[in-house]
Amino acid sequence: MIADYPLSAIVVVVSLLIYVWFATRVGQARAKHNVHAPFVDGPPDFLRTYRVHINTLEQLVIFLPALALFASAWGDLPAAVVAVFWPVGRVIYGLGYYQSAEKRGPGFGISFLSSMILLLGGLTGAVMHLTART
């Protein structure tokens, strides 16, 4: 993937680093709020931090394969241009949600829209390649 899709690979690495950052924030919040594993219930500050991490994991499941499909159909540069909004949106989401649940919307929307464009673009590319064979 790296040789053919270096820009997309960079977006993937950045996205995963953001996920690791969110995971470390959960560990810090566990210590700060005395929430011991396996428990995930605690004060609102802990719960928001935990939700940022878990929601990002849930979104990665859509984003990563959608990026791969889009890149294989449309190329590295177009895929990276669309995909770069995902990690940007996730950072906006996380920083907003850490403050209050009401501030998570814009970042969620940005990252979700990026994923949906990648997913639908991957589907469109697959259908186009399939119909070109017949």
C-alpha positions as CSV (number, residue, x, y, z in Angstrom):
1,M,0.0,0.0,0.0
2,I,2.7,2.5,0.9
3,A,4.4,2.4,-2.5
4,D,1.2,3.0,-4.4
5,Y,-0.6,5.1,-1.9
6,P,1.9,7.1,0.2
7,L,-0.4,10.0,0.9
8,S,-3.3,7.7,2.0
9,A,-0.8,5.8,4.2
10,I,0.2,9.1,5.9
11,V,-3.4,9.9,6.6
12,V,-3.9,6.4,8.1
13,V,-0.8,6.8,10.3
14,V,-2.0,10.2,11.5
15,S,-5.5,8.8,12.2
16,L,-4.1,5.9,14.2
17,L,-1.8,8.3,16.2
18,I,-4.8,10.4,17.1
19,Y,-6.6,7.2,18.2
20,V,-3.6,6.3,20.4
21,W,-3.7,9.9,21.9
22,F,-7.3,9.4,22.7
23,A,-6.5,6.0,24.3
24,T,-3.8,7.5,26.5
25,R,-6.3,10.2,27.6
26,V,-8.6,7.4,28.8
27,G,-5.8,6.0,30.9
28,Q,-5.1,9.4,32.4
29,A,-8.8,9.9,33.1
30,R,-9.0,6.6,34.8
31,A,-6.2,7.6,37.2
32,K,-7.5,11.1,37.7
33,H,-11.1,9.9,38.5
34,N,-10.2,6.6,40.2
35,V,-12.0,4.5,37.6
36,H,-10.4,1.0,37.7
37,A,-10.6,-1.4,34.8
38,P,-12.9,-3.1,33.8
39,F,-15.3,-0.4,35.0
40,V,-16.3,2.3,32.5
41,D,-18.7,4.2,34.7
42,G,-17.5,7.4,36.4
43,P,-18.0,11.1,36.5
44,P,-19.0,13.0,33.4
45,D,-15.4,14.1,32.7
46,F,-14.3,10.5,32.6
47,L,-17.3,9.4,30.5
48,R,-16.7,12.0,27.9
49,T,-13.1,11.1,27.6
50,Y,-14.0,7.4,27.3
51,R,-16.7,8.1,24.7
52,V,-14.2,10.0,22.5
53,H,-12.0,7.0,22.5
54,I,-14.7,4.4,21.9
55,N,-16.5,6.5,19.2
56,T,-13.3,7.0,17.4
57,L,-12.7,3.2,17.4
58,E,-16.3,2.7,16.0
59,Q,-15.6,5.2,13.3
60,L,-12.2,3.7,12.4
61,V,-14.0,0.5,11.4
62,I,-15.8,2.4,8.6
63,F,-13.0,4.9,7.7
64,L,-10.1,2.6,7.1
65,P,-11.6,0.1,4.6
66,A,-13.5,3.0,3.0
67,L,-10.2,4.8,2.4
68,A,-8.6,1.7,1.0
69,L,-11.5,1.2,-1.4
70,F,-11.7,4.8,-2.5
71,A,-7.9,4.9,-3.1
72,S,-7.9,1.8,-5.2
73,A,-10.7,3.2,-7.3
74,W,-9.8,6.8,-7.7
75,G,-6.1,7.1,-6.7
76,D,-3.9,8.2,-3.9
77,L,-4.2,12.0,-4.1
78,P,-8.0,12.2,-4.3
79,A,-8.3,9.7,-1.5
80,A,-5.9,11.5,0.7
81,V,-7.6,14.9,0.0
82,V,-11.0,13.5,1.2
83,A,-9.5,11.3,4.0
84,V,-7.5,14.1,5.6
85,F,-10.8,15.6,6.9
86,W,-11.3,12.5,9.0
87,P,-8.4,13.0,11.5
88,V,-9.1,16.8,11.5
89,G,-12.7,16.1,12.3
90,R,-11.7,13.6,15.0
91,V,-9.5,16.1,16.8
92,I,-12.2,18.8,16.6
93,Y,-14.7,16.1,17.9
94,G,-12.4,15.1,20.8
95,L,-11.5,18.6,21.9
96,G,-15.1,19.6,21.8
97,Y,-16.4,16.6,23.6
98,Y,-13.8,16.9,26.3
99,Q,-15.4,20.2,27.2
100,S,-19.1,19.2,26.9
101,A,-21.2,16.6,25.0
102,E,-23.0,19.5,23.2
103,K,-19.7,20.5,21.5
104,R,-19.0,17.2,19.8
105,G,-21.3,17.7,16.8
106,P,-19.1,19.7,14.3
107,G,-16.1,17.3,14.6
108,F,-18.3,14.3,14.3
109,G,-20.0,15.7,11.2
110,I,-16.7,16.4,9.5
111,S,-15.2,13.0,10.1
112,F,-18.4,11.1,9.3
113,L,-18.9,13.0,6.1
114,S,-15.3,12.2,5.1
115,S,-16.0,8.5,5.8
116,M,-19.3,8.5,3.8
117,I,-17.7,10.2,0.8
118,L,-14.9,7.6,0.9
119,L,-17.4,4.7,1.3
120,L,-19.7,5.8,-1.5
121,G,-16.8,6.7,-3.7
122,G,-15.4,3.2,-3.2
123,L,-18.8,1.7,-4.0
124,T,-19.1,3.8,-7.1
125,G,-15.6,2.9,-8.2
126,A,-16.3,-0.8,-7.7
127,V,-19.6,-0.6,-9.7
128,M,-17.9,1.3,-12.5
129,H,-15.1,-1.2,-12.8
130,L,-17.6,-4.1,-12.7
131,T,-19.8,-2.6,-15.4
132,A,-16.7,-1.8,-17.6
133,R,-15.9,-5.5,-17.7
134,T,-19.3,-6.4,-19.2
